[in-house]
């Protein structure tokens, strides 16, 4: 394992920050100061010190709820240097990663964790975890088209499962609705509305399972409560 990755997993900081610490001669492996990148360590054999104290893997599980703002990438890092969900929370602890994805222009609930078992449960199709969205679609949607969403629509070589759809109101020439799906195809909600001729103008995920975004502002985040973690694991 690369030294900077090990340091990140120990809670010292991000990999980039850990690289800075290495360059500053603040890190040693088995008694020898390391100043160059590329050094690898064996967590079971090597002793790594930071500022003179031994560091060890942080096995604690972290669970974070973020209200992702529009214009943020749901990723740990981005090849185009766009701001990511990790940047939004300014995380300096062990490596965590987003559970599933929200596209660049979609806001709302995203969970970040280092619990791989929970991640699999929340994203694997066989568990069918519900995800609820609020959306504004262009045009005054008709009842017959809402029924199409409820029955499943073809989004390109794939027919979606029946969705729960609640009409909220007409907003001038647009329509406000809540839609709940239990799948996770790429840009699925947008593609569903495109398929019936009502492009999405605004999309926000408000719920996953029983976990809700509530009054958390865009860009705001918090750690999940124990009862929330338990409820997600019991889905």
N, C-alpha and C positions, 0 to 999 in steps of 0.2 A: 504494500500500500504506500502511495506517495506520502511524504512527510506532511505536506500542507493539507492533504485530505484527512490524515490522522488527527492533526491539530484541530481541524474543523469539527470532526466527530467528537473530540474531547471537549468542545465548547469554548475553545480559545477565540474563535472568530471565523469569519468566512475564509474560504481558501485564498482569496486575494489578499485579505488582511494578514493571514498566516504567512504568505509569501513575503510580505513587508517585514514581519517580525524576523523571518529567517535572514533576510538581507541586512537587518540591523544587528545580527550576531547575538540574538536573544534566545536562540534555540540550540540545544546540544543533544546528541544521540550517543548513548554509551560513553559519556564523558568527553566527547569531542564536539566542539562548536561547529555548526553547519551554517554556511553562508550562501551556498549555491542551490539552485533548484534541481530536481531530478532524483534526490535521495529517497530511497525506499526504506520502510521500516516494517518489522514484524511485530504486531501488537502483543504477541505472546512471548517474545524473546527480548526485544530491545527496550531500553529505558530512555524515554524522551523527557527532557527538562525544558521548561519555559521560564525564563527569569529566575533560574535556580531552583525551581520546584518541579517535582515529577508530575507529569500529566497522564491521565488514564481515560479510557473511553467512557463517555457519558451514556449510560444505558437507559436513562430516563426517557419516557415517551412524552412527546409534546403534541398538543391538540389546539389549533388556533382557528378561530372564525374570523374571516376577513370579508368586508363588503368591498369587492373589487370595483374600482372606478373604471369608467370607459377609457380606452386608450392605454390599457395596461396588458402586458403579455402574461398569460397563465403558464409560467415556466420558471425554472430555477435560474436560467440564464438565457440570453437571446443573442443569436449570431449577428443581429443588426444593432446591437447595443440599445435596444428599446428598454424602457423601464419595465421590470417584472414585478410579480406579486411579492417576491422576496425583498425587492428594493422598497416597496411600499411600506412594509412593516419594519424595515431596517434591521433585519434579523442578524444577530451576531452569535447565536448559539449553534448547536450541532445541526447537521444537514437535515432539513425538512423539505417536503415537496408538496405541491398541490394535488388534491384528490380530484381527478378528472380535469375538465377544462371548461373555461368560458371564453368565447372568442373575443378578439381585440376590442370590439365595439359593444360588448355586452357587460352590464353591471351586475353586481349582486353577490350572493353567498358562495364562498369558496372555502373549503377546509384545507389547512396545511398541517401536515403531521409527518412523523417518522415511524408511524405504526403501519407496517406493510400489510398486516393481516386485516386491519380495518379498511385500508385503502382498497384492497381486493374486494371486500364485502360491499363497499359502497359503489364500486364501479363495475363489478362483474354482472353481466346481463341476467344470470340465473337468479340473482337476489331481487331484481326488480324494484330497487329503491326509488321511491317517488321523488320527482323534482318539479317544483311549482314555479312558474314564471308569470310576471306581469308584463304585458306587451301593449304597444300602440301600433296598430296596423293601418296602412294607407287605404282609405276607402271605407264606405259604410257597409260592413259585412252583413251578409244575409243569413237568415236562419238555416237555409239549406246548406250553406258553406260551413257553418258551425258543425252541422251534422256530419259533414265530410271529415272534419278533423276528429270528431268523436268516433268515427268508424275506421279511421286509418287512411292515409293517403300515400300515393306513390311519390317518393322523393328522388327517384332515379335508381332503378334496379333494386329498390327496396320499398316495401309497403310498411308503414309504421303501425304499431299496435294502437288499439283504441286509446284515445286521450280523454281526459276530463277537461271540459271547456266551460267556463262561466263568462257570459257576456256582462261587461260592467256598464258601459255607456258609449254613446256616440260623442265624440269631441270634435265639433265642427264637421269636417269631412272625413275624419278618421275614426277608428274604433278601438276601444280599450277592452281588453279581455284578460282573464287568467287562464292559463293552460297548464295541466299537470301531465307529465309523461313519466314512464318508468324505463326508458331506454336512454342511450347516450351516444347516438350517432353524431358525427361531426356537423355542427351548425344545424342540428335537427329542427329546432323550432322555427328558425328562419326559413329553412327549406320547406317545411310543412306549409307555412303561410304563402311562400312563393308559389307552391304547387296549386293553391286555390285562388291565386291572383290578388293577394293582399300583402304586399311587401312590408316587412317589419321596419318601423321607424325608430322604435325604442324597445329595449328588452332588458329585463332585470330578473335574476333568479332570487326568489324570496324564501324558498324552503327546500330542504333535503331531508327526507324522512320526517321526523318531528322537529328538526332543528330549523329555526326561523331567523331571518336577518333582523326582524323587528325594527327598532329605531337606530340601529348602527348606521352612521353616516358613511357615504362613499369614502373609502380610504381608511375608515376606522376598523380596528381589530381588537380582539380580546381572546384570552384563553377560555376554552370550554370548561364548563362546570362538570364536576364528577358525574352528576345525574344525567347530563347531556351525553357524556362519553358512554356511559352505561347504556342509555337508550339507543345510541347508534350501533353499539355492539350487539344489541339484542334484536335488531331489525331482521 
